[in-house]
Amino acid sequence: MKPQHLTGEEIALTIADFADTARNAVAAGFDGLELHGANG
């Protein structure tokens, strides 16, 4: 699959996905999370 730029809507959805993941982690009892931002 050829890489492509994200649209504004896709960026907003990605941010919302990270927020949902953080809320789920807190609900599951985690007290923190780490975002790995290398290689990309």
Full PDB file with SEQRES, HELIX, SHEET, SSBOND, CRYST1, ORIGX, SCALE, CONECT and MASTER records, all heavy atoms in Angstrom:
SEQRES   1 A   40  MET LYS PRO GLN HIS LEU THR GLY GLU GLU ILE ALA LEU          
SEQRES   2 A   40  THR ILE ALA ASP PHE ALA ASP THR ALA ARG ASN ALA VAL          
SEQRES   3 A   40  ALA ALA GLY PHE ASP GLY LEU GLU LEU HIS GLY ALA ASN          
SEQRES   4 A   40  GLY                                                          
HELIX    1 AA1 GLY A    8  ALA A   27  1                                  20    
CRYST1    1.000    1.000    1.000  90.00  90.00  90.00 P 1           1          
ORIGX1      1.000000  0.000000  0.000000        0.00000                         
ORIGX2      0.000000  1.000000  0.000000        0.00000                         
ORIGX3      0.000000  0.000000  1.000000        0.00000                         
SCALE1      1.000000  0.000000  0.000000        0.00000                         
SCALE2      0.000000  1.000000  0.000000        0.00000                         
SCALE3      0.000000  0.000000  1.000000        0.00000                         
ATOM      1  N   MET A   1       0.847  -1.176   0.000  1.00  0.00           N  
ATOM      2  CA  MET A   1       0.000   0.000   0.000  1.00  0.00           C  
ATOM      3  C   MET A   1       0.895   1.243   0.000  1.00  0.00           C  
ATOM      4  O   MET A   1       1.845   1.340   0.772  1.00  0.00           O  
ATOM      5  CB  MET A   1      -0.890  -0.021   1.244  1.00  0.00           C  
ATOM      6  CG  MET A   1      -1.872   1.088   1.278  1.00  0.00           C  
ATOM      7  SD  MET A   1      -3.319   0.614   2.233  1.00  0.00           S  
ATOM      8  CE  MET A   1      -3.243   1.650   3.598  1.00  0.00           C  
ATOM      9  N   LYS A   2       0.583   2.179  -0.860  1.00  0.00           N  
ATOM     10  CA  LYS A   2       1.375   3.392  -0.985  1.00  0.00           C  
ATOM     11  C   LYS A   2       1.031   4.365   0.147  1.00  0.00           C  
ATOM     12  O   LYS A   2      -0.145   4.630   0.406  1.00  0.00           O  
ATOM     13  CB  LYS A   2       1.088   4.042  -2.335  1.00  0.00           C  
ATOM     14  CG  LYS A   2       1.927   5.251  -2.610  1.00  0.00           C  
ATOM     15  CD  LYS A   2       1.638   5.822  -3.986  1.00  0.00           C  
ATOM     16  CE  LYS A   2       2.431   7.085  -4.207  1.00  0.00           C  
ATOM     17  NZ  LYS A   2       2.135   7.712  -5.476  1.00  0.00           N  
ATOM     18  N   PRO A   3       2.054   4.934   0.821  1.00  0.00           N  
ATOM     19  CA  PRO A   3       1.777   5.921   1.870  1.00  0.00           C  
ATOM     20  C   PRO A   3       1.053   7.136   1.299  1.00  0.00           C  
ATOM     21  O   PRO A   3       1.243   7.495   0.136  1.00  0.00           O  
ATOM     22  CB  PRO A   3       3.159   6.315   2.364  1.00  0.00           C  
ATOM     23  CG  PRO A   3       4.070   5.220   1.939  1.00  0.00           C  
ATOM     24  CD  PRO A   3       3.472   4.659   0.677  1.00  0.00           C  
ATOM     25  N   GLN A   4       0.225   7.746   2.120  1.00  0.00           N  
ATOM     26  CA  GLN A   4      -0.490   8.946   1.688  1.00  0.00           C  
ATOM     27  C   GLN A   4      -0.652   9.896   2.875  1.00  0.00           C  
ATOM     28  O   GLN A   4      -0.566   9.484   4.017  1.00  0.00           O  
ATOM     29  CB  GLN A   4      -1.866   8.584   1.121  1.00  0.00           C  
ATOM     30  CG  GLN A   4      -2.801   7.951   2.146  1.00  0.00           C  
ATOM     31  CD  GLN A   4      -4.115   7.525   1.527  1.00  0.00           C  
ATOM     32  OE1 GLN A   4      -4.167   7.154   0.365  1.00  0.00           O  
ATOM     33  NE2 GLN A   4      -5.156   7.546   2.302  1.00  0.00           N  
ATOM     34  N   HIS A   5      -0.881  11.159   2.573  1.00  0.00           N  
ATOM     35  CA  HIS A   5      -1.120  12.154   3.616  1.00  0.00           C  
ATOM     36  C   HIS A   5      -2.479  11.901   4.255  1.00  0.00           C  
ATOM     37  O   HIS A   5      -3.427  11.464   3.585  1.00  0.00           O  
ATOM     38  CB  HIS A   5      -1.126  13.568   3.016  1.00  0.00           C  
ATOM     39  CG  HIS A   5       0.198  14.000   2.491  1.00  0.00           C  
ATOM     40  ND1 HIS A   5       1.194  14.490   3.292  1.00  0.00           N  
ATOM     41  CD2 HIS A   5       0.700  13.999   1.235  1.00  0.00           C  
ATOM     42  CE1 HIS A   5       2.237  14.788   2.572  1.00  0.00           C  
ATOM     43  NE2 HIS A   5       1.975  14.500   1.298  1.00  0.00           N  
ATOM     44  N   LEU A   6      -2.572  12.172   5.565  1.00  0.00           N  
ATOM     45  CA  LEU A   6      -3.862  12.089   6.238  1.00  0.00           C  
ATOM     46  C   LEU A   6      -4.657  13.355   5.955  1.00  0.00           C  
ATOM     47  O   LEU A   6      -4.096  14.456   5.887  1.00  0.00           O  
ATOM     48  CB  LEU A   6      -3.676  11.947   7.752  1.00  0.00           C  
ATOM     49  CG  LEU A   6      -3.045  10.665   8.258  1.00  0.00           C  
ATOM     50  CD1 LEU A   6      -2.840  10.750   9.769  1.00  0.00           C  
ATOM     51  CD2 LEU A   6      -3.909   9.469   7.927  1.00  0.00           C  
ATOM     52  N   THR A   7      -5.957  13.197   5.830  1.00  0.00           N  
ATOM     53  CA  THR A   7      -6.831  14.361   5.701  1.00  0.00           C  
ATOM     54  C   THR A   7      -7.043  14.958   7.098  1.00  0.00           C  
ATOM     55  O   THR A   7      -6.728  14.325   8.118  1.00  0.00           O  
ATOM     56  CB  THR A   7      -8.192  13.966   5.120  1.00  0.00           C  
ATOM     57  OG1 THR A   7      -8.860  13.100   6.060  1.00  0.00           O  
ATOM     58  CG2 THR A   7      -8.054  13.259   3.779  1.00  0.00           C  
ATOM     59  N   GLY A   8      -7.596  16.134   7.154  1.00  0.00           N  
ATOM     60  CA  GLY A   8      -7.918  16.749   8.442  1.00  0.00           C  
ATOM     61  C   GLY A   8      -8.851  15.875   9.261  1.00  0.00           C  
ATOM     62  O   GLY A   8      -8.689  15.731  10.478  1.00  0.00           O  
ATOM     63  N   GLU A   9      -9.814  15.264   8.598  1.00  0.00           N  
ATOM     64  CA  GLU A   9     -10.757  14.374   9.286  1.00  0.00           C  
ATOM     65  C   GLU A   9     -10.044  13.135   9.833  1.00  0.00           C  
ATOM     66  O   GLU A   9     -10.314  12.700  10.955  1.00  0.00           O  
ATOM     67  CB  GLU A   9     -11.875  13.955   8.341  1.00  0.00           C  
ATOM     68  CG  GLU A   9     -12.925  13.084   9.009  1.00  0.00           C  
ATOM     69  CD  GLU A   9     -14.052  12.687   8.062  1.00  0.00           C  
ATOM     70  OE1 GLU A   9     -14.187  13.288   6.977  1.00  0.00           O  
ATOM     71  OE2 GLU A   9     -14.805  11.769   8.430  1.00  0.00           O  
ATOM     72  N   GLU A  10      -9.131  12.578   9.051  1.00  0.00           N  
ATOM     73  CA  GLU A  10      -8.386  11.400   9.505  1.00  0.00           C  
ATOM     74  C   GLU A  10      -7.487  11.735  10.705  1.00  0.00           C  
ATOM     75  O   GLU A  10      -7.333  10.916  11.621  1.00  0.00           O  
ATOM     76  CB  GLU A  10      -7.552  10.815   8.359  1.00  0.00           C  
ATOM     77  CG  GLU A  10      -8.390  10.159   7.291  1.00  0.00           C  
ATOM     78  CD  GLU A  10      -7.604   9.801   6.049  1.00  0.00           C  
ATOM     79  OE1 GLU A  10      -6.664  10.538   5.677  1.00  0.00           O  
ATOM     80  OE2 GLU A  10      -7.936   8.772   5.438  1.00  0.00           O  
ATOM     81  N   ILE A  11      -6.909  12.921  10.709  1.00  0.00           N  
ATOM     82  CA  ILE A  11      -6.099  13.349  11.849  1.00  0.00           C  
ATOM     83  C   ILE A  11      -6.969  13.453  13.093  1.00  0.00           C  
ATOM     84  O   ILE A  11      -6.601  12.961  14.159  1.00  0.00           O  
ATOM     85  CB  ILE A  11      -5.391  14.682  11.551  1.00  0.00           C  
ATOM     86  CG1 ILE A  11      -4.332  14.483  10.454  1.00  0.00           C  
ATOM     87  CG2 ILE A  11      -4.764  15.269  12.820  1.00  0.00           C  
ATOM     88  CD1 ILE A  11      -3.753  15.769   9.908  1.00  0.00           C  
ATOM     89  N   ALA A  12      -8.135  14.064  12.962  1.00  0.00           N  
ATOM     90  CA  ALA A  12      -9.057  14.196  14.104  1.00  0.00           C  
ATOM     91  C   ALA A  12      -9.491  12.822  14.610  1.00  0.00           C  
ATOM     92  O   ALA A  12      -9.574  12.602  15.832  1.00  0.00           O  
ATOM     93  CB  ALA A  12     -10.269  15.036  13.711  1.00  0.00           C  
ATOM     94  N   LEU A  13      -9.749  11.881  13.719  1.00  0.00           N  
ATOM     95  CA  LEU A  13     -10.141  10.533  14.129  1.00  0.00           C  
ATOM     96  C   LEU A  13      -8.998   9.809  14.844  1.00  0.00           C  
ATOM     97  O   LEU A  13      -9.226   9.089  15.819  1.00  0.00           O  
ATOM     98  CB  LEU A  13     -10.598   9.721  12.914  1.00  0.00           C  
ATOM     99  CG  LEU A  13     -11.933  10.133  12.301  1.00  0.00           C  
ATOM    100  CD1 LEU A  13     -12.168   9.398  10.987  1.00  0.00           C  
ATOM    101  CD2 LEU A  13     -13.073   9.880  13.265  1.00  0.00           C  
ATOM    102  N   THR A  14      -7.773  10.020  14.384  1.00  0.00           N  
ATOM    103  CA  THR A  14      -6.613   9.402  15.026  1.00  0.00           C  
ATOM    104  C   THR A  14      -6.436   9.946  16.439  1.00  0.00           C  
ATOM    105  O   THR A  14      -6.191   9.182  17.383  1.00  0.00           O  
ATOM    106  CB  THR A  14      -5.346   9.643  14.190  1.00  0.00           C  
ATOM    107  OG1 THR A  14      -5.537   9.063  12.892  1.00  0.00           O  
ATOM    108  CG2 THR A  14      -4.122   9.032  14.842  1.00  0.00           C  
ATOM    109  N   ILE A  15      -6.580  11.246  16.603  1.00  0.00           N  
ATOM    110  CA  ILE A  15      -6.490  11.854  17.935  1.00  0.00           C  
ATOM    111  C   ILE A  15      -7.582  11.293  18.838  1.00  0.00           C  
ATOM    112  O   ILE A  15      -7.333  10.944  19.998  1.00  0.00           O  
ATOM    113  CB  ILE A  15      -6.565  13.392  17.836  1.00  0.00           C  
ATOM    114  CG1 ILE A  15      -5.315  13.928  17.140  1.00  0.00           C  
ATOM    115  CG2 ILE A  15      -6.742  14.021  19.219  1.00  0.00           C  
ATOM    116  CD1 ILE A  15      -5.399  15.384  16.738  1.00  0.00           C  
ATOM    117  N   ALA A  16      -8.799  11.174  18.318  1.00  0.00           N  
ATOM    118  CA  ALA A  16      -9.910  10.615  19.094  1.00  0.00           C  
ATOM    119  C   ALA A  16      -9.630   9.166  19.479  1.00  0.00           C  
ATOM    120  O   ALA A  16      -9.959   8.743  20.600  1.00  0.00           O  
ATOM    121  CB  ALA A  16     -11.214  10.728  18.311  1.00  0.00           C  
ATOM    122  N   ASP A  17      -9.004   8.404  18.597  1.00  0.00           N  
ATOM    123  CA  ASP A  17      -8.645   7.013  18.905  1.00  0.00           C  
ATOM    124  C   ASP A  17      -7.663   6.950  20.077  1.00  0.00           C  
ATOM    125  O   ASP A  17      -7.802   6.106  20.969  1.00  0.00           O  
ATOM    126  CB  ASP A  17      -8.034   6.315  17.695  1.00  0.00           C  
ATOM    127  CG  ASP A  17      -9.058   5.958  16.629  1.00  0.00           C  
ATOM    128  OD1 ASP A  17     -10.268   5.932  16.936  1.00  0.00           O  
ATOM    129  OD2 ASP A  17      -8.634   5.694  15.484  1.00  0.00           O  
ATOM    130  N   PHE A  18      -6.667   7.828  20.090  1.00  0.00           N  
ATOM    131  CA  PHE A  18      -5.713   7.864  21.202  1.00  0.00           C  
ATOM    132  C   PHE A  18      -6.418   8.230  22.503  1.00  0.00           C  
ATOM    133  O   PHE A  18      -6.141   7.655  23.559  1.00  0.00           O  
ATOM    134  CB  PHE A  18      -4.570   8.838  20.920  1.00  0.00           C  
ATOM    135  CG  PHE A  18      -3.450   8.247  20.110  1.00  0.00           C  
ATOM    136  CD1 PHE A  18      -3.327   8.525  18.766  1.00  0.00           C  
ATOM    137  CD2 PHE A  18      -2.517   7.405  20.703  1.00  0.00           C  
ATOM    138  CE1 PHE A  18      -2.298   7.979  18.014  1.00  0.00           C  
ATOM    139  CE2 PHE A  18      -1.480   6.848  19.956  1.00  0.00           C  
ATOM    140  CZ  PHE A  18      -1.370   7.144  18.612  1.00  0.00           C  
ATOM    141  N   ALA A  19      -7.340   9.190  22.448  1.00  0.00           N  
ATOM    142  CA  ALA A  19      -8.085   9.579  23.652  1.00  0.00           C  
ATOM    143  C   ALA A  19      -8.939   8.423  24.155  1.00  0.00           C  
ATOM    144  O   ALA A  19      -8.991   8.159  25.367  1.00  0.00           O  
ATOM    145  CB  ALA A  19      -8.949  10.808  23.358  1.00  0.00           C  
ATOM    146  N   ASP A  20      -9.607   7.717  23.261  1.00  0.00           N  
ATOM    147  CA  ASP A  20     -10.412   6.550  23.652  1.00  0.00           C  
ATOM    148  C   ASP A  20      -9.535   5.479  24.304  1.00  0.00           C  
ATOM    149  O   ASP A  20      -9.911   4.873  25.309  1.00  0.00           O  
ATOM    150  CB  ASP A  20     -11.134   5.945  22.447  1.00  0.00           C  
ATOM    151  CG  ASP A  20     -12.282   6.791  21.947  1.00  0.00           C  
ATOM    152  OD1 ASP A  20     -12.776   7.655  22.708  1.00  0.00           O  
ATOM    153  OD2 ASP A  20     -12.681   6.593  20.778  1.00  0.00           O  
ATOM    154  N   THR A  21      -8.358   5.260  23.722  1.00  0.00           N  
ATOM    155  CA  THR A  21      -7.440   4.265  24.267  1.00  0.00           C  
ATOM    156  C   THR A  21      -6.999   4.639  25.680  1.00  0.00           C  
ATOM    157  O   THR A  21      -6.943   3.790  26.568  1.00  0.00           O  
ATOM    158  CB  THR A  21      -6.210   4.120  23.344  1.00  0.00           C  
ATOM    159  OG1 THR A  21      -6.665   3.701  22.055  1.00  0.00           O  
ATOM    160  CG2 THR A  21      -5.217   3.125  23.889  1.00  0.00           C  
ATOM    161  N   ALA A  22      -6.711   5.914  25.896  1.00  0.00           N  
ATOM    162  CA  ALA A  22      -6.315   6.370  27.230  1.00  0.00           C  
ATOM    163  C   ALA A  22      -7.455   6.172  28.228  1.00  0.00           C  
ATOM    164  O   ALA A  22      -7.223   5.699  29.348  1.00  0.00           O  
ATOM    165  CB  ALA A  22      -5.899   7.842  27.176  1.00  0.00           C  
ATOM    166  N   ARG A  23      -8.671   6.503  27.844  1.00  0.00           N  
ATOM    167  CA  ARG A  23      -9.819   6.297  28.746  1.00  0.00           C  
ATOM    168  C   ARG A  23     -10.011   4.817  29.055  1.00  0.00           C  
ATOM    169  O   ARG A  23     -10.281   4.436  30.205  1.00  0.00           O  
ATOM    170  CB  ARG A  23     -11.097   6.874  28.125  1.00  0.00           C  
ATOM    171  CG  ARG A  23     -11.222   8.378  28.282  1.00  0.00           C  
ATOM    172  CD  ARG A  23     -12.606   8.873  27.867  1.00  0.00           C  
ATOM    173  NE  ARG A  23     -12.777   8.826  26.421  1.00  0.00           N  
ATOM    174  CZ  ARG A  23     -12.401   9.784  25.597  1.00  0.00           C  
ATOM    175  NH1 ARG A  23     -11.817  10.874  26.060  1.00  0.00           N  
ATOM    176  NH2 ARG A  23     -12.598   9.672  24.307  1.00  0.00           N  
ATOM    177  N   ASN A  24      -9.858   3.960  28.063  1.00  0.00           N  
ATOM    178  CA  ASN A  24      -9.988   2.519  28.282  1.00  0.00           C  
ATOM    179  C   ASN A  24      -8.904   1.997  29.221  1.00  0.00           C  
ATOM    180  O   ASN A  24      -9.167   1.131  30.063  1.00  0.00           O  
ATOM    181  CB  ASN A  24      -9.943   1.765  26.951  1.00  0.00           C  
ATOM    182  CG  ASN A  24     -11.181   1.981  26.118  1.00  0.00           C  
ATOM    183  OD1 ASN A  24     -12.239   2.326  26.626  1.00  0.00           O  
ATOM    184  ND2 ASN A  24     -11.052   1.778  24.821  1.00  0.00           N  
ATOM    185  N   ALA A  25      -7.685   2.515  29.076  1.00  0.00           N  
ATOM    186  CA  ALA A  25      -6.594   2.089  29.947  1.00  0.00           C  
ATOM    187  C   ALA A  25      -6.873   2.475  31.396  1.00  0.00           C  
ATOM    188  O   ALA A  25      -6.666   1.679  32.309  1.00  0.00           O  
ATOM    189  CB  ALA A  25      -5.271   2.696  29.477  1.00  0.00           C  
ATOM    190  N   VAL A  26      -7.352   3.690  31.608  1.00  0.00           N  
ATOM    191  CA  VAL A  26      -7.703   4.128  32.969  1.00  0.00           C  
ATOM    192  C   VAL A  26      -8.823   3.257  33.527  1.00  0.00           C  
ATOM    193  O   VAL A  26      -8.756   2.798  34.674  1.00  0.00           O  
ATOM    194  CB  VAL A  26      -8.101   5.623  32.981  1.00  0.00           C  
ATOM    195  CG1 VAL A  26      -8.686   6.026  34.327  1.00  0.00           C  
ATOM    196  CG2 VAL A  26      -6.901   6.489  32.645  1.00  0.00           C  
ATOM    197  N   ALA A  27      -9.831   2.977  32.724  1.00  0.00           N  
ATOM    198  CA  ALA A  27     -10.953   2.134  33.172  1.00  0.00           C  
ATOM    199  C   ALA A  27     -10.482   0.718  33.509  1.00  0.00           C  
ATOM    200  O   ALA A  27     -11.062   0.066  34.380  1.00  0.00           O  
ATOM    201  CB  ALA A  27     -12.033   2.088  32.096  1.00  0.00           C  
ATOM    202  N   ALA A  28      -9.424   0.259  32.852  1.00  0.00           N  
ATOM    203  CA  ALA A  28      -8.892  -1.081  33.104  1.00  0.00           C  
ATOM    204  C   ALA A  28      -7.935  -1.111  34.297  1.00  0.00           C  
ATOM    205  O   ALA A  28      -7.454  -2.165  34.665  1.00  0.00           O  
ATOM    206  CB  ALA A  28      -8.181  -1.609  31.862  1.00  0.00           C  
ATOM    207  N   GLY A  29      -7.645   0.061  34.871  1.00  0.00           N  
ATOM    208  CA  GLY A  29      -6.811   0.109  36.062  1.00  0.00           C  
ATOM    209  C   GLY A  29      -5.381   0.562  35.844  1.00  0.00           C  
ATOM    210  O   GLY A  29      -4.595   0.608  36.780  1.00  0.00           O  
ATOM    211  N   PHE A  30      -5.019   0.906  34.629  1.00  0.00           N  
ATOM    212  CA  PHE A  30      -3.668   1.409  34.374  1.00  0.00           C  
ATOM    213  C   PHE A  30      -3.538   2.807  34.966  1.00  0.00           C  
ATOM    214  O   PHE A  30      -4.510   3.558  35.026  1.00  0.00           O  
ATOM    215  CB  PHE A  30      -3.382   1.473  32.870  1.00  0.00           C  
ATOM    216  CG  PHE A  30      -3.171   0.135  32.226  1.00  0.00           C  
ATOM    217  CD1 PHE A  30      -4.253  -0.673  31.885  1.00  0.00           C  
ATOM    218  CD2 PHE A  30      -1.896  -0.328  31.957  1.00  0.00           C  
ATOM    219  CE1 PHE A  30      -4.071  -1.906  31.291  1.00  0.00           C  
ATOM    220  CE2 PHE A  30      -1.705  -1.564  31.357  1.00  0.00           C  
ATOM    221  CZ  PHE A  30      -2.793  -2.355  31.026  1.00  0.00           C  
ATOM    222  N   ASP A  31      -2.336   3.169  35.385  1.00  0.00           N  
ATOM    223  CA  ASP A  31      -2.138   4.510  35.930  1.00  0.00           C  
ATOM    224  C   ASP A  31      -1.281   5.389  35.019  1.00  0.00           C  
ATOM    225  O   ASP A  31      -0.891   6.474  35.367  1.00  0.00           O  
ATOM    226  CB  ASP A  31      -1.542   4.441  37.328  1.00  0.00           C  
ATOM    227  CG  ASP A  31      -0.195   3.752  37.382  1.00  0.00           C  
ATOM    228  OD1 ASP A  31       0.281   3.303  36.333  1.00  0.00           O  
ATOM    229  OD2 ASP A  31       0.361   3.638  38.478  1.00  0.00           O  
ATOM    230  N   GLY A  32      -0.996   4.915  33.831  1.00  0.00           N  
ATOM    231  CA  GLY A  32      -0.250   5.705  32.865  1.00  0.00           C  
ATOM    232  C   GLY A  32      -0.088   4.949  31.571  1.00  0.00           C  
ATOM    233  O   GLY A  32      -0.370   3.753  31.497  1.00  0.00           O  
ATOM    234  N   LEU A  33       0.313   5.661  30.529  1.00  0.00           N  
ATOM    235  CA  LEU A  33       0.614   5.006  29.261  1.00  0.00           C  
ATOM    236  C   LEU A  33       1.736   5.744  28.580  1.00  0.00           C  
ATOM    237  O   LEU A  33       2.043   6.877  28.916  1.00  0.00           O  
ATOM    238  CB  LEU A  33      -0.596   4.903  28.331  1.00  0.00           C  
ATOM    239  CG  LEU A  33      -1.641   5.967  28.292  1.00  0.00           C  
ATOM    240  CD1 LEU A  33      -1.757   6.600  26.943  1.00  0.00           C  
ATOM    241  CD2 LEU A  33      -2.938   5.229  28.590  1.00  0.00           C  
ATOM    242  N   GLU A  34       2.381   5.071  27.676  1.00  0.00           N  
ATOM    243  CA  GLU A  34       3.514   5.626  26.963  1.00  0.00           C  
ATOM    244  C   GLU A  34       3.221   5.617  25.468  1.00  0.00           C  
ATOM    245  O   GLU A  34       2.785   4.617  24.923  1.00  0.00           O  
ATOM    246  CB  GLU A  34       4.755   4.781  27.245  1.00  0.00           C  
ATOM    247  CG  GLU A  34       5.985   5.248  26.551  1.00  0.00           C  
ATOM    248  CD  GLU A  34       7.207   4.378  26.871  1.00  0.00           C  
ATOM    249  OE1 GLU A  34       7.137   3.570  27.820  1.00  0.00           O  
ATOM    250  OE2 GLU A  34       8.205   4.496  26.145  1.00  0.00           O  
ATOM    251  N   LEU A  35       3.431   6.761  24.839  1.00  0.00           N  
ATOM    252  CA  LEU A  35       3.276   6.859  23.387  1.00  0.00           C  
ATOM    253  C   LEU A  35       4.665   6.799  22.766  1.00  0.00           C  
ATOM    254  O   LEU A  35       5.526   7.600  23.097  1.00  0.00           O  
ATOM    255  CB  LEU A  35       2.589   8.163  22.989  1.00  0.00           C  
ATOM    256  CG  LEU A  35       1.186   8.382  23.548  1.00  0.00           C  
ATOM    257  CD1 LEU A  35       0.678   9.751  23.124  1.00  0.00           C  
ATOM    258  CD2 LEU A  35       0.247   7.290  23.114  1.00  0.00           C  
ATOM    259  N   HIS A  36       4.863   5.851  21.891  1.00  0.00           N  
ATOM    260  CA  HIS A  36       6.149   5.689  21.203  1.00  0.00           C  
ATOM    261  C   HIS A  36       6.065   6.439  19.883  1.00  0.00           C  
ATOM    262  O   HIS A  36       5.227   6.136  19.042  1.00  0.00           O  
ATOM    263  CB  HIS A  36       6.429   4.197  20.985  1.00  0.00           C  
ATOM    264  CG  HIS A  36       7.740   3.942  20.329  1.00  0.00           C  
ATOM    265  ND1 HIS A  36       8.938   4.062  21.006  1.00  0.00           N  
ATOM    266  CD2 HIS A  36       8.046   3.596  19.066  1.00  0.00           C  
ATOM    267  CE1 HIS A  36       9.922   3.773  20.168  1.00  0.00           C  
ATOM    268  NE2 HIS A  36       9.407   3.489  18.990  1.00  0.00           N  
ATOM    269  N   GLY A  37       6.918   7.438  19.703  1.00  0.00           N  
ATOM    270  CA  GLY A  37       6.811   8.271  18.513  1.00  0.00           C  
ATOM    271  C   GLY A  37       7.993   8.197  17.554  1.00  0.00           C  
ATOM    272  O   GLY A  37       8.171   9.081  16.746  1.00  0.00           O  
ATOM    273  N   ALA A  38       8.786   7.152  17.629  1.00  0.00           N  
ATOM    274  CA  ALA A  38       9.941   7.048  16.735  1.00  0.00           C  
ATOM    275  C   ALA A  38       9.572   6.334  15.438  1.00  0.00           C  
ATOM    276  O   ALA A  38       8.479   5.781  15.304  1.00  0.00           O  
ATOM    277  CB  ALA A  38      11.053   6.289  17.439  1.00  0.00           C  
ATOM    278  N   ASN A  39      10.471   6.335  14.521  1.00  0.00           N  
ATOM    279  CA  ASN A  39      10.357   5.577  13.272  1.00  0.00           C  
ATOM    280  C   ASN A  39       9.180   5.983  12.407  1.00  0.00           C  
ATOM    281  O   ASN A  39       8.499   5.148  11.835  1.00  0.00           O  
ATOM    282  CB  ASN A  39      10.293   4.062  13.555  1.00  0.00           C  
ATOM    283  CG  ASN A  39      11.450   3.570  14.382  1.00  0.00           C  
ATOM    284  OD1 ASN A  39      12.566   4.013  14.164  1.00  0.00           O  
ATOM    285  ND2 ASN A  39      11.201   2.706  15.330  1.00  0.00           N  
ATOM    286  N   GLY A  40       8.929   7.243  12.326  1.00  0.00           N  
ATOM    287  CA  GLY A  40       7.848   7.545  11.429  1.00  0.00           C  
ATOM    288  C   GLY A  40       7.481   8.955  11.347  1.00  0.00           C  
ATOM    289  O   GLY A  40       6.621   9.395  10.684  1.00  0.00           O  
TER     290      GLY A  40                                                      
MASTER        0    0    0    1    0    0    0    6  289    1    0    4          
END                                                                             
